[in-house]
Amino acid sequence: MYQAVYTGKLSGNGEFTKKCQNFFEEKYGFKKCILTTSGTDALEMAAILCDVQPGDDVIVPSYTFVSSALAFVRQGARIIFADSCKYNPNIDADKIEALITPKTKVIVPVHYAGVACDMDKIMDIANRHNLFVVEDAAQAIDSYYKGKALGGIGNFGCFSFHETKNVTAGGEGGLLCVNDERFIRRAEIIWEKGTNRAEFFRGMVNKYGWVDTGSSFLPAEINAAFLWAQLENLEMIQNRRKHIWNMYHDGLKELAEKKSVTIPDVPNYATNNGHMFYLVCRSLEERTDLINCLKQNDVLAVFHYLSLHKSEYYLNNGGMIVDLPNCDKFADRLVRLPMYFDLSDDDVMRVISLINGFYCGK
Ligand SMILES: *Cc1c(COP(=O)(O)O)cnc(C)c1O
């Protein structure tokens, strides 16, 4: 970061931005990577590049962060919410086809907790119906589907470097992967406020100007430098997070065998990237009691998304009333356990024994 300051180049698309982008392209084989100011912005860029317009439908799981839907709503799309799988919060690929209409343009699989959606099924549906796939890989850095890096399978992949994610660009940041070559040129233009500035700096044109829509989607070099420092330590960060995840898994699997709680299910085609460890309780009341019990012992465990198909904004803006029972189940009963790089083994053991104590005799 000091280096970024001393070089005097603080605005975006400088050395550190290029280093980060190259890192992702080389390590994960993503075709073209573009750093953004947030995961939300990466999704917004993808929505613009898919040319989503009023009259288009976009299929999004209801159990996700607002941005997975909002980026497309801003382009005027109607969102068709899909249910989660029974055993994990990801979109149920077997239920997507029934939601497709002549207006459907995009499917947005969200790799919840960094665990892959069933991408072969989703890509097959998209190919047969001529739809775009935008992977919301916000939580899915360094995670794979059948050996392919998440974010690199759909036409576009969107990552977040918000402080709650595995690596951060100093609080806020994101990355758009453009996996479909047809869109690389336009992506750079949209990124640089609708100008062909990137081509100018490569010497491809002798002046740059306003050629398309866009916004200021590029982060400052300070943020890119912060991210670069995290990427240099990626292996250490990932190993630590996976170690914590495995401790939780081993410490709580007996409870899961007794069916007191459900622990995360990582399908054979997916990997675990240590983003999150969660439990699914048997009822909303039990979850509330568990969260309170942990809180009394100074442990912060939190629930996660509320069903977007029941949100105030969606229902007040022409949203359809639909029944998505698996989504509602995760909204009511899922609880996330503490998971961060400096969490000590002792603290993890303490959380495990508090949870086992809570369920003792239940
Ligand atoms: C974090 C997150 C986002 C948004 O990323 P920001 O960088 O905070 O804009 C979008 N989708 C999912 C699934 C996320 O977890």
The ligand as a MOL file (V3000), in Angstrom:
LIG
                    3D

  0  0  0     0  0            999 V3000
M  V30 BEGIN CTAB
M  V30 COUNTS 15 15 0 0 0
M  V30 BEGIN ATOM
M  V30 1 C -21.0220 -10.3010 -0.5110 0
M  V30 2 C -21.9850 -10.7370 -1.5610 0
M  V30 3 C -22.3850 -9.8920 -2.6080 0
M  V30 4 C -22.0500 -8.4370 -2.6710 0
M  V30 5 O -20.7200 -8.1320 -2.6720 0
M  V30 6 P -20.2570 -6.6360 -2.2640 0
M  V30 7 O -18.8020 -6.6550 -2.5440 0
M  V30 8 O -20.5920 -6.4660 -0.8150 0
M  V30 9 O -21.0020 -5.6970 -3.1420 0
M  V30 10 C -23.2100 -10.4070 -3.6040 0
M  V30 11 N -23.6390 -11.6720 -3.5670 0
M  V30 12 C -23.2980 -12.5040 -2.5710 0
M  V30 13 C -23.7880 -13.9220 -2.6030 0
M  V30 14 C -22.4700 -12.0690 -1.5220 0
M  V30 15 O -22.1510 -12.9040 -0.5310 0
M  V30 END ATOM
M  V30 BEGIN BOND
M  V30 1 1 1 2
M  V30 2 1 2 3
M  V30 3 2 2 14
M  V30 4 1 3 4
M  V30 5 2 3 10
M  V30 6 1 4 5
M  V30 7 1 5 6
M  V30 8 2 6 7
M  V30 9 1 6 8
M  V30 10 1 6 9
M  V30 11 1 10 11
M  V30 12 2 11 12
M  V30 13 1 12 13
M  V30 14 1 12 14
M  V30 15 1 14 15
M  V30 END BOND
M  V30 END CTAB
M  END
